Amino acid sequence: MTATSHKPQKILITTAIDYANSVIHVGHAYEKILADCIARYYRKLLGEENVFFVTGTDEHGTSTYKAAQKAGEPVEEYTKRISQEDKKQIDSLNISYNRFICTTNKDHKQTASEFFEKALKSGAIYKGKYEGLYCEGCEAYKTLTELDENGKCPLHVSREIQKVEEENYFLKWANFTEDLKKLLETENFILPETKRNEMLGFLAQGLQDLPVSRPKYKVPWGIPVPGDEEQVIYVWYDALVNYYTAAKPAGFWEEEVKIVHFVGKDILRWHSLLWPAMLINLGLKIPSTIYTHGFVNLDGQKISKSLGNVIYPIDLVEKYGVDAVRYYFLKHGPITEDVDISLAHFEEVYNADLANGLGNTVARIAKMAENSGIRFEVKNWGEILGEEKLWEGKWSSPLAEYRVDLTLQKIWELLSQADKHINTHEPWAEKDPNKLREILEYEVNSIRYIAQVLEPFLPDTSAKIQEQFLKETVRTTNPLFVRL
Ligand code: MSP
């Protein structure tokens, strides 16, 4: 399959929206970079107006409410502040979202409330009593089998599991079992494929009715249940609707749109089983793909505030530059299993692939082209290198499965071919001016091609190289990446 063999007319790309309980770190940022690269690629392939990319913050719920209390700030101000800080972190990475949505936005509160009301009217939601366990870290109800041997949630061992006994509204989740089963079997609904079995296994255990509200006296921070001032909508039921709130008015929740949600492995269940059930119930379009990635760990440990090993994207960007950070994370690809990162490895990759690889080759060719005094005609360079259309070239085929890592490998192969071409043809020793022009033309055109296809990955670097090379007279500039 190639990225264009099933070229959609329009595409909606989303990331999970981050809890506003604390500022995001590089682990959260990884997902945004991955989704951004795919969004940028599709803008080139389909045109700007046919791509809509959404990210943002998930601001309601117990853990955010408690974080605000701990900080001694009114919860409205606290979430606003964290959301703005998250946005700064995301902006530092050059994330080209079309909308940064906050679940406290007026239109979202309205839409989430309508989703709830319609489900209530349809009979899929009813009022009852819940007795059980709740993990505030996951913002999710838990069964005993989901806890570890100490009775803690394995994802949030530093938190106590809450015993809850409360009135709630419930979703008749089990009613959707057959529809969900069919959906899970649809090609590409869950990617990578391996994750599909996990969800089928979960479904096979039987879905229980799910509480979709919390009593206001316990969780005062949420969207009120329509017609019941004593209850607020459960944070997941509220948050998932964000995609629809943002996309629908922009014309991106329509039949012809391909909808791709990028999410971490910890929240696949909500996206593949709850969100589609909510949509099926209202007769709305179902997402095309839930792309699931693993976790980024730092020096072999989970990234967490309590471990004191949090790295913020802005700090990395300030030290190494935005494209170095983007490259490092994209090079790992859409990670299926967890991946370990470290600053030492970051610097190794920076020196090898960016300072030596890309930076060096570009500088070398720019210097020879400038010294030659030759004018290099600017044509459609994709065609010259044997590709019909630049954005549908062979280099892009792994993008059909979101394999940004394999695509980067292909681009780096082109780079190394250009480098080898110089070494084989030794332009510095060439006396024949026609032959010299031919050799350098190949080099310059290769860099022109590479610079353009790099745009979705390293937008700033791509712009700098295009500025140098997409003119008849090629010029040298400062190094793109200074060796560390
Ligand atoms: N608010 C929910 C998502 C609601 S979407 C309708 C949530 N928020 S989160 O802040 O906990 O996580 C946001 C995203 O970041 C999730 O996809 C999560 O898997 C991802 N990551 C959080 N830590 C991560 C790593 N260390 N590595 C990779 N991704 C990580 O869940």
Boltz pocket constraint, residues with backbone or C-beta under 6 A from the ligand:
constraints:
  - pocket:
      binder: B
      contacts: [[A, 15], [A, 16], [A, 17], [A, 18], [A, 19], [A, 26], [A, 27], [A, 28], [A, 30], [A, 31], [A, 58], [A, 137], [A, 236], [A, 239], [A, 240], [A, 241], [A, 242], [A, 262], [A, 263], [A, 264], [A, 265], [A, 266], [A, 267], [A, 293], [A, 294], [A, 295], [A, 296], [A, 297], [A, 303]]
      max_distance: 6.0
